[in-house]
């Protein structure tokens, strides 16, 4: 099996990804099994045998489509290069920097806000639909959500993830190990060790020395696999056996760049791009750039939801699918003022995408921000009740909104149960204090913004 999945799964995932990227996959389908270019229709996959012996050749033929032009009617323009992406990005808002005292409160709000929101969403990260999440919460008298999630419904005879019991209501005593928290710590450690001149090889070496292979998912696991194997040029890693190259990984790992470059959208985006392009392409990269830019906007004086969204949009190409999705979400919410109706429209338009894709999840993040109206509790609970990747989305919303309002405006009931503690699966972190991480982030901001 080639890393993260067998060839059948790779084939079906790659077919969808190539179509989304604008390739004319239907034109290149070849149904004759005797043909050297045989490529079955993935909608008819069940009529073919299982096993890599059958699916390896079709997969290798399918990915050759990346060398062909995009469909003539494809309306999106999605460069991978930083300069092209920023040249095509939205209008840059004017941001006013924070004082040192304001920045400290905001960073504490951002990272405590991320940790608490990840814990809120973690037990529901089971691929559950928005509809079922509502049914579950109603069955335990917890809808609309306003607290950590009860772990079991007697009425539905349904138990949430047993490995997440420490993130469930009445059991929270620390921030449980989670990739959505790990990535912020990894980014911090990388910049502490390498500064801003880190390379793709530095990222790979840092990952391999910091956490086990099975503690990363999707494109990150593929990149880890390729990097350890050492058989590819680093710039080919995002493209090879990686149909998840536009997945959520970028969204959840770029907070550090917004944190250390407050009110500096372009710098936050530059280093987010440098980080995420190790394993991702196009909208996978843009997801990270949007979050970094939105955080830079949130970490400015008197931010509004529009400031935050506009800062994110100023970070990504205007003709990208992600820019379109986030713009639609803000317009839909402004039409209805209903997060519930807007979430349903997101599901209707993007619900066919995988649960770990960027565009559908970032649409829910944007909804949590605009509908939450910078109320931390409202924002993170909306992001969780929307479904999809619940801990990722809640964590990102919690980080951005926490950065906008500061720790002083987050109810203590969200972060006091964590006892200032994260239990990680990372080398050189282990069990650590949330407050210590905040202080380390502040030192890096001072290092690169004040020359300390």
Secondary structure, DSSP 8 states (H G I E B T S, - for coil): --TTS-HHHHHHHHHHHHHHHTB-TTTT-B--TTSTT-B--GGGGGGS--SHHHHHHHHHHHGGGGGS-B-TT-------SHHHHHHTB----------HHHHHHHHHHHHHHHHHHHHHHHTTTTT--HHHHHHHHHHTT--S--SS--SEETTTTEE--GGGGGGSTTT-SSB---HHHHHHHHHHHHHHHHTT---HHHHHHHHHTTS-GGG--HHHHHHHHHHHHT-S-GGGGGGTT-TTTTBTHHHHH-HHHHHHSTT-HHHHHHHHHHHHTTT--HHHHHHHHHHHHHHHHHTSTT--HHHHHHHHHTTSBTTSHHHHHHHHHHHHHHHH--HHHHHHHHHHHHTTS-TTBHHHHHHHHHHHHHHHTT-HHHHHHHHHHT-SSHHHHHHHHHHHHHHHH-GGGS-HHHHGGGTTEEE-S-TTTSEEEHHHHHHHHHHHHHHHHS--
